[in-house]
Amino acid sequence: MKCNVGRTERIIRIVASLAFMALGAGWWKGFYVVGAVVFITAMVAWCPVTAALGISTCREEEQEEIPADTVSTDKDKQFRERRFK
């Protein structure tokens, strides 16, 4: 999976998910599900809808492949150092 949700969009998604969950407490309980899905896409930094549409809000250096395995390599270390400077 490649990152297609940028940092600013992730923050907006987290705030929106909290708003949806708050609405779920008072109104329709389906807002909990919507809020959870939006929160998960923010945490994973990948959204299937935007991927299907070919939209990406990530910067070039954030669009590298997200490692799926837990084995750390030198390439992973370089990626983390560059991403979180």
N, C-alpha and C positions, 0 to 999 in steps of 0.2 A: 504494500500500500504506500502510495506517495501522499505526503501532506498536501491537502488542498484547502485547509482552513487556517488563515493567518492569525497572528497574535491578537490583533485588534478585534477581529471577528470572534475569536475564542472568548474574549472578555465579554463581548456583547451577548454571545450565546449563553454564557454562565448567568449573566444578569437576567436574560429572558427566561432561562429555565427556572430560576428562583421565583420570578413573577408568575409563571405558569403554575408552579407548585402551590404558590399562595392562593391563586384563583381556584385551584383544585380543592383547597380546604373549605372554601365557602360555596362554590358553585358546583359545576359538573365535574365529576371525579376523573373524567378522561384527560383533564388538564394535567393530572399527575403523570400520565403516560407520555404526553407531549413534552412536558418538562424533563422527564427522565431521558427521553431520546435526544433532546437538544443538549442536555448536560453531557451525555456520553459522547456525542459527536464533538463537543468542545474538548473533552479530555483526550480523546483519541487523535484529534486534529485531522480527521477525515470524515467527509460527509458523502454518502452514496448518491444523494440527489445532485449535488454540485459536481461530483465526479461524472455522473451520467450526462450532465449538461456541458461538461468540459470547462467548467469555471474553477479558477483557483485564486485565492487571495494570499497565498504564501509568497514570500520573497524567494528568489532563486536559490539561495543557500538553504532555505527550509524545505525545498521540494525534493531533497534527496530521499532515497528509499528508507523507510522506517524499519529498523531491524526487528525481525519477528523472533529470533532466537535469543537466548539469554547468555550466550557465550560472548564475552567482550573481546574485541580485537583492537588492534592499533587504529584501524580505520574508524571504528566506533568511538574510540577515545578522541581522535582528531575531530570527528563530527560533533561530539558533545562540547569540546573546548571551543570550537568555532561558533556553535549555536548559542551558547550561554555566556559569551563574553560580555 
